[in-house]
Amino acid sequence: MAVSAWKVTAESAINSRIALLDNPKAQPTLLPTSIAPACFEAPPVTRAAISDVDIDKLISNPSFRHDINFDPQLRVRPLLYGKKNRMKKIRANQYWHSLKEVLAMFTMDRPGFYAVIGHVDDWALPTLLKTIGDIIATVISPSELSFFKEGFNVELLMQQLHKNCADLEKLAGWLAQFLKTHCPPMRDQWIDTMYKHLSNGNRTSDLREVVNGLRSLLGVVEAMVLDDANHRIRCLRPRLIESTICFEQQYFRRRICSGEMDTFSAQHWYNEAVARFVRPARHSSHFGETGAFFEALCRLIMPSSMRRCLPSTFLFDESRIQRLRSDMLEAINLNICMGMYEDLKRNDYCATSGHFASPTADEATVRRSTSPGAEFNFNTPLESSRPSNNKFRPPGVPTLSKDENRRLYRSLVDLLQSAEPEPDLSTRWRSILPSMALEIHRAAFAHGNTLGTFENKVFANVGEMDSVLHRRAQESFQTRLMVELGICICKYRHLSALELFSAATGSFQTYEHDQNRDMVKDIAVRLAHLGILHWRVHYKVYMETAGEGVDLETKNRG
């Protein structure tokens, strides 16, 4: 049956017009002078707007080509957060509201509409339909294009609308079937919603339903493009990863030759690393000729180096290095907090039970961490995460409960995750230290009159990265990290780019705080992956002035 949505009686026209008015006291808004600008607005999604996800553009984007080596879940995503997304939503809402008014004028005041717009189909509705057709045409095969254009003929559809004989329900059904054959099953519900809105709007002459159907249709088409791009990324990933080294070397060579990139900072950083490097007795064979580079890279992610600018060669790794710095700082600070908790609990017990008191929390923690053979245990399971010194414990001092430790650790992590993001990581930590000190003090059941003193110690040891305790913790972490890093380099240095990706990201999972998690090994794997790929791309830049031999095994890989 031909659709009646575009052939309204006088009574239904009046009712539709009343329903469109948000403010019942407002004057009618469907005046030619006010509606004319809205008639020519572009849709919220256009072919040009989504051109950034075109596969040809993606594979020529150097940042994307670099990122694909590190993230096995890398895919094109719609913009969901931030100021840009809010502005996009505002503009989209305005567009759909305007489209509803334009369609109301088209159905209820056709002579007035023609007087303002004319008979040329370049207004909002045909522009929207042409945009939808153009976008779909980019993701279907050439052999299907003629079939699609025959079924979705915008020129014919507009002629039918002008003559009030268009069947939107039939068109919506055809589109639903076509889209379901080209979209993954997860889009079926969205497509069904689109069909429901258009068919209901067609049967009931409800323009709001019609507009909602068109809005759903445009959303499905946008998702269809993203799905297609992500499918292509998955298929091309192996080839893109294998060609990373050659692609990036050519890219940076062009930038250096054109003067867009200065290599002085990178060469100075590497020369300084070579001058500082003392080849260790152990694990030296693991690094080959890259020992100085990896030792400097390890220092670069230390919390004490957070304010140091990265060499220009790390252009595409800034976010990864920042994440490594953040994870390392969190691991160190949480470990210090747990150590201070255990010291506070023991000291408070000794003070209340008459046993000889042990040194103050910060002194005891420093002594444990700097005594011969002692280290901050970033890798050990929870039950041995801190030295217990059981044989030196005064009689009657209870063993610290593993469950209590877990609860406190989880509470500290929750406090950390509730903190507002800050560009400066130390500022973020200082903002939550009072709450952390209170949580530790409460968990230790310490006397209330010691809270102020304990809070000051937490600020001095955790909030100040130049404190003795913090420096010792960083040194311990760096020592352990270099050992694990050497093991990773030995395993990864002979691998191709694709093999390196599989080995380093095979057990990929989102970083989560877990006291049982092997923190040092986790960071070592990520740092080895980043460093090996970086060295293969930029070794010539570093060797220009370093005057050192090149590790041919890593040079020729990738």
C-alpha positions in Angstrom: 0.0 0.0 0.0 1.3 3.5 -0.9 2.4 5.4 2.1 0.1 8.1 3.5 2.7 9.9 5.6 3.2 12.5 2.8 -0.5 13.0 2.1 -2.1 14.5 5.2 -5.6 15.6 5.8 -6.3 19.1 7.2 -7.1 17.6 10.6 -4.0 15.4 10.8 -1.9 18.3 9.6 -3.1 20.5 12.5 -2.5 17.7 15.0 1.0 17.1 13.7 1.8 20.8 13.8 0.7 21.1 17.4 2.7 18.0 18.4 5.9 19.5 16.8 5.8 22.6 19.0 7.9 22.1 22.1 6.4 25.3 23.8 2.6 25.4 23.6 2.7 29.2 24.0 5.1 29.7 21.2 4.1 31.1 17.8 4.2 28.6 14.9 7.8 28.1 13.8 7.1 26.7 10.3 7.5 30.0 8.6 9.4 30.1 5.3 11.9 32.7 6.5 12.9 30.7 9.5 12.9 27.3 7.9 14.9 28.1 4.8 18.4 28.0 6.4 17.6 24.6 8.0 16.7 23.2 4.6 20.3 23.1 3.4 22.1 21.8 6.5 24.5 18.9 5.9 23.9 15.6 7.8 25.8 14.9 11.0 27.7 12.2 9.2 29.0 12.7 5.7 31.3 10.8 3.4 34.0 13.5 3.9 33.6 13.3 7.7 34.3 9.5 7.8 37.1 9.7 5.2 39.7 9.4 8.0 38.7 5.7 8.4 39.4 5.0 4.7 41.8 2.1 4.7 44.1 3.8 2.2 44.4 6.8 4.6 44.9 4.5 7.6 47.8 2.5 6.1 49.6 5.7 5.2 49.1 7.2 8.7 52.5 6.8 10.5 51.0 7.0 13.9 48.5 4.3 13.2 51.2 2.1 11.5 53.3 2.4 14.7 50.4 1.8 17.1 49.3 -1.4 15.4 52.5 -3.0 16.5 51.5 -2.7 20.2 47.8 -3.1 20.5 46.2 -6.4 19.3 42.8 -4.8 19.9 43.5 -1.7 17.9 40.4 -0.7 15.9 38.6 2.3 14.7 36.1 3.6 17.3 33.4 6.2 17.2 34.1 9.4 19.2 32.3 8.8 22.5 33.9 11.2 25.0 35.3 14.7 25.3 34.4 18.1 24.2 34.3 17.2 20.5 31.8 14.5 21.1 29.6 16.8 23.1 29.6 19.4 20.3 28.9 16.6 17.8 25.8 15.5 19.7 24.6 19.1 20.0 24.9 19.7 16.3 23.3 16.3 15.5 20.3 17.1 17.8 19.9 20.5 16.1 20.0 18.9 12.7 17.3 16.3 13.4 15.1 18.8 15.0 15.5 21.0 11.9 14.8 18.1 9.6 11.6 17.4 11.4 10.4 21.0 10.9 11.4 20.9 7.2 9.5 17.7 6.6 6.5 19.2 8.5 6.5 22.2 6.1 6.9 19.9 3.1 3.9 17.8 4.1 1.6 20.6 5.4 2.5 23.6 3.3 3.7 22.4 0.0 3.1 25.7 -1.9 4.9 27.6 0.7 7.8 25.1 0.7 8.1 25.4 -3.1 8.0 29.2 -2.8 11.0 29.2 -0.5 13.0 26.1 -1.6 11.9 25.7 -5.2 11.6 22.4 -7.1 15.3 21.5 -7.1 16.1 18.5 -4.8 19.0 20.0 -2.9 17.4 20.4 0.4 17.9 18.4 3.7 16.0 15.2 2.9 17.4 14.4 -0.6 20.9 15.5 0.7 20.6 13.1 3.6 19.5 10.2 1.4 22.2 10.9 -1.2 24.8 10.9 1.7 23.5 7.6 3.0 23.8 6.1 -0.5 27.3 7.5 -1.1 28.5 6.1 2.2 27.1 2.7 1.6 28.7 2.7 -1.9 32.1 2.9 -0.3 31.8 -0.4 1.6 30.1 -2.7 -0.9 31.7 -4.4 -3.9 31.5 -2.9 -7.4 29.4 -5.9 -8.5 26.7 -5.0 -5.9 26.7 -1.3 -6.6 24.3 -1.4 -9.5 21.9 -3.6 -7.5 22.0 -1.2 -4.6 21.5 1.9 -6.7 18.5 0.3 -8.4 16.9 -0.4 -5.0 17.9 2.8 -3.4 17.2 5.3 -6.2 17.1 8.7 -4.5 15.9 10.6 -7.6 13.0 8.2 -8.1 12.1 8.3 -4.4 12.0 12.1 -4.3 9.7 12.1 -7.4 7.4 9.7 -5.5 7.4 11.9 -2.4 6.5 15.0 -4.4 3.6 13.1 -5.9 2.6 11.6 -2.5 3.0 8.0 -3.6 6.2 6.9 -1.9 6.1 3.7 0.1 8.6 4.2 2.9 7.7 0.9 4.6 8.6 -1.1 1.5 11.9 0.9 1.2 12.7 0.4 4.8 12.1 -3.4 4.5 14.4 -3.6 1.5 17.1 -1.5 3.2 16.9 -3.7 6.3 17.4 -6.9 4.3 20.3 -5.3 2.4 22.1 -4.0 5.5 21.7 -7.3 7.4 23.6 -9.0 4.6 26.5 -6.5 4.8 26.7 -5.9 8.6 27.7 -8.2 11.4 24.9 -9.8 13.4 25.4 -7.4 16.3 23.9 -4.7 14.2 20.6 -6.6 13.5 18.8 -5.1 16.5 19.7 -1.6 15.4 18.6 -2.3 11.8 15.3 -3.7 13.2 14.8 -0.5 15.2 15.3 1.6 12.1 12.7 -0.4 10.2 10.2 -0.2 13.1 10.5 3.6 13.2 10.1 4.1 9.5 7.3 1.7 9.1 5.4 3.1 12.1 5.9 6.6 10.9 4.7 5.7 7.5 1.5 4.0 8.8 0.6 6.7 11.4 1.8 9.8 9.6 4.1 10.5 12.5 7.0 12.6 11.4 8.8 12.1 14.7 9.0 8.4 14.0 10.1 9.0 10.4 13.0 11.2 11.6 14.0 8.7 14.3 14.1 6.0 11.6 16.3 8.2 9.3 18.5 8.9 12.3 18.9 5.2 13.1 19.6 4.5 9.4 22.4 7.0 9.3 23.8 5.6 12.6 23.8 2.0 11.1 25.5 3.2 8.0 28.2 4.9 10.0 28.7 1.8 12.1 28.8 -0.2 8.8 31.8 1.8 7.7 33.6 1.4 11.0 33.0 -2.4 10.9 34.3 -2.6 7.4 37.5 -0.6 8.3 38.1 -2.8 11.4 37.7 -6.0 9.3 40.3 -4.7 6.8 42.6 -3.8 9.7 42.4 -7.3 11.0 43.2 -8.8 7.6 46.0 -6.4 6.8 47.6 -6.4 10.3 50.3 -9.0 9.6 51.5 -7.2 6.4 51.4 -3.8 8.1 53.5 -5.1 11.1 56.1 -6.8 8.9 56.6 -3.6 6.9 56.8 -1.3 9.9 60.6 -0.9 10.0 60.9 0.0 6.3 57.9 2.3 6.4 59.0 4.2 9.5 62.6 4.5 8.2 61.4 6.1 5.0 59.0 8.4 6.9 61.6 9.7 9.3 64.2 10.0 6.6 61.9 12.3 4.7 61.2 14.4 7.8 65.0 14.7 8.6 65.8 15.6 5.0 63.1 18.3 4.9 64.2 19.8 8.2 60.9 18.9 10.0 62.8 16.8 12.5 65.9 17.6 14.4 68.0 14.6 15.5 70.3 16.5 17.8 68.4 15.7 21.0 68.2 12.0 20.1 71.9 11.8 19.3 72.8 13.7 22.4 70.7 11.4 24.6 72.3 8.3 23.1 75.9 9.7 23.4 75.2 10.5 27.0 73.9 7.0 27.5 77.1 5.5 26.0 79.2 7.7 28.3 77.3 6.6 31.4 77.1 2.9 30.5 79.2 0.5 32.5 78.9 -3.0 31.0 77.6 -5.3 33.8 79.2 -8.7 34.4 75.9 -10.4 34.2 73.4 -10.4 31.3 75.8 -8.3 29.1 75.5 -10.9 26.3 71.7 -10.5 26.4 71.8 -6.9 25.2 74.5 -7.2 22.6 75.5 -3.8 21.4 72.3 -2.2 22.7 73.2 -2.3 26.4 73.7 1.5 26.6 70.5 2.1 24.8 68.3 -0.1 26.9 69.9 1.1 30.2 69.1 4.7 29.1 65.6 3.7 28.0 65.1 2.1 31.4 66.2 5.3 33.2 63.9 7.3 30.9 60.8 5.7 32.3 61.8 6.1 36.0 59.6 8.4 38.1 62.6 10.6 38.6 62.8 11.3 34.9 59.1 12.3 34.4 59.9 15.9 33.7 62.6 15.1 31.2 61.7 15.6 27.6 61.8 12.6 25.3 64.2 12.5 22.4 62.7 13.4 19.1 62.9 9.8 17.8 60.2 8.7 20.4 57.6 10.8 18.5 55.1 7.9 18.3 55.8 6.4 21.7 55.1 9.3 24.1 51.8 7.9 25.3 53.3 4.4 25.9 56.3 5.8 27.8 53.9 8.0 29.9 51.9 4.8 30.7 55.0 2.9 31.7 56.1 5.8 33.9 52.6 5.9 35.5 52.5 2.1 36.1 56.0 2.1 37.6 55.3 5.0 39.9 52.1 3.3 41.0 53.9 0.0 41.7 56.6 1.8 43.7 54.3 4.0 45.7 51.9 1.2 46.5 54.7 -1.0 47.6 56.1 1.7 49.9 52.6 2.3 51.3 52.2 -1.4 52.1 55.6 -1.4 53.8 54.7 1.6 55.9 51.5 -0.2 56.9 53.3 -3.2 58.1 55.9 -1.1 60.0 53.1 1.0 61.5 51.2 -2.1 62.7 54.3 -3.6 64.3 55.4 -0.4 65.9 52.0 0.3 67.3 51.8 -3.3 68.8 55.2 -2.8 70.4 54.2 0.5 71.8 51.0 -0.8 73.4 52.3 -4.2 74.6 55.5 -3.1 76.3 57.9 -4.7 73.8 60.9 -2.8 72.6 59.8 -0.5 69.8 61.3 -1.0 66.4 62.7 1.9 64.3 60.2 4.4 62.9 58.3 3.4 59.8 60.4 5.2 57.3 63.7 4.2 58.9 62.7 0.5 59.2 61.5 0.4 55.6 64.7 2.0 54.3 66.9 -0.3 56.4 65.1 -3.4 55.1 65.3 -2.2 51.5 69.0 -1.2 51.7 70.4 -4.0 53.8 72.6 -6.6 52.0 70.5 -8.9 49.9 67.2 -7.0 50.6 65.1 -5.6 47.9 61.6 -4.2 47.3 59.8 -7.3 46.4 57.8 -6.1 43.4 57.5 -9.6 42.0 56.7 -11.9 44.9 53.2 -13.2 45.8 51.2 -11.4 48.4 52.1 -13.8 51.3 55.7 -12.8 50.9 55.3 -9.4 49.4 57.2 -7.8 52.3 60.0 -9.2 54.4 58.3 -10.7 57.5 61.4 -11.1 59.7 59.5 -13.7 61.7 62.5 -14.9 63.6 63.2 -11.4 64.9 59.6 -10.7 65.9 59.1 -10.2 69.6 57.1 -13.0 71.3 53.4 -12.6 70.9 53.5 -10.2 67.9 50.9 -11.6 65.5 51.7 -12.5 61.9 50.1 -9.9 59.6 47.0 -11.3 58.0 47.1 -11.9 54.2 43.4 -11.0 54.0 44.0 -7.7 55.8 46.8 -6.9 53.4 44.7 -7.7 50.4 41.8 -5.6 51.6 44.1 -2.6 52.3 45.8 -3.0 49.0 42.5 -3.0 47.2 41.3 0.0 49.1 44.5 1.9 48.2 44.0 1.0 44.5 40.4 2.1 44.7 41.5 5.5 46.1 44.0 5.8 43.3 41.5 5.0 40.6 39.1 7.5 42.0 41.6 10.4 41.8 41.1 12.9 39.0 43.5 12.5 36.1 46.4 15.0 36.2 49.0 15.7 33.6 51.6 15.7 36.4 51.5 12.2 38.0 53.1 13.4 41.2 50.3 16.0 41.6 47.7 13.3 41.3 49.4 11.2 44.0 49.8 14.1 46.4 46.1 14.9 46.0 45.1 11.4 47.5 47.9 10.9 50.0 45.8 12.3 53.0 43.1 9.7 52.2 45.7 6.9 51.7 47.4 7.8 55.0 44.1 7.7 56.8 43.2 4.4 55.2 46.6 2.8 56.2 46.3 4.2 59.7 42.8 2.9 60.1 43.7 -0.5 58.8 46.6 -0.7 61.2 44.3 0.1 64.2 46.9 2.6 65.3 46.3 5.2 68.0 44.5 8.3 66.7 47.1 10.7 68.1 49.7 9.3 65.8 47.8 10.0 62.6 49.3 13.5 62.0 52.8 12.2 62.4 52.1 9.2 60.1 50.5 11.4 57.5 53.7 13.6 57.4 55.8 10.5 56.9 53.6 9.3 54.1 54.0 12.7 52.4 57.7 12.7 52.9 58.3 9.1 51.6 55.6 8.7 48.9 54.8 12.2 47.9 58.5 13.2 47.4 60.3 11.3 44.7 63.6 12.7 46.0 63.2 11.1 49.4 65.7 8.5 50.5 63.1 5.8 50.6 61.7 6.6 47.1 65.2 6.8 45.6 66.0 3.4 47.1 62.8 1.9 45.8 63.5 3.3 42.3 67.0 1.9 42.3 65.7 -1.5 43.4 63.0 -1.5 40.7 65.6 -0.5 38.1 68.0 -3.2 39.1 65.3 -5.9 38.9 64.0 -4.4 35.7 67.3 -4.5 33.9 67.7 -8.2 34.8 64.2 -9.0 33.4 64.7 -6.8 30.5 67.9 -8.6 29.5 66.0 -11.9 29.6 63.3 -10.5 27.3 65.9 -9.0 24.9 67.6 -12.4 24.7 64.2 -14.0 23.8 63.0 -11.3 21.4 66.0 -9.9 19.6 66.1 -12.5 16.8 62.4 -12.4 16.1 60.8 -10.7 13.1 58.4 -7.8 13.6 55.4 -10.1 13.5 56.9 -12.7 15.7 57.9 -9.9 18.2 54.3 -8.7 18.2 52.9 -12.1 18.9 55.4 -12.9 21.6 55.0 -9.5 23.4 51.3 -9.2 23.1 50.2 -12.8 23.1 49.0 -12.7 26.7 47.7 -9.2 26.2 45.4 -7.9 28.9 44.4 -4.5 30.2 46.7 -3.5 33.0 45.2 -4.1 36.4 46.5 -3.6 39.9 47.1 -6.9 41.5 49.6 -7.5 44.3 50.2 -11.0 42.9 51.0 -9.7 39.4 54.6 -9.9 38.2 55.0 -6.2 37.9 58.7 -6.1 36.9 58.2 -8.8 34.2 55.1 -7.0 32.9 56.9 -3.7 32.4 60.0 -5.5 31.1 58.1 -7.2 28.3 56.4 -3.9 27.2 59.7 -2.0 27.4 61.6 -4.7 25.4 58.9 -4.6 22.7 59.1 -0.8 22.4 62.9 -0.7 22.6 63.6 -3.4 20.0 61.2 -1.9 17.5 62.6 1.6 18.2 66.3 0.5 17.8 65.6 -1.2 14.5 64.0 2.0 13.1 66.5 4.6 14.5 69.8 2.8 15.0 71.4 4.8 12.1 70.5 8.1 13.8 72.2 7.0 17.0 75.2 5.6 15.2 75.9 8.7 13.2 77.9 10.3 16.0 78.3 7.5 18.5 81.2 5.8 16.7 80.1 2.4 18.0 79.5 -0.9 16.2 76.0 -1.9 15.2 74.3 -5.1 16.4 73.7 -6.7 13.0 71.2 -9.2 14.3 68.8 -6.5 15.4 69.7 -4.2 12.6 68.5 -6.5 9.8 65.3 -7.7 11.5 61.8 -6.4 10.8 
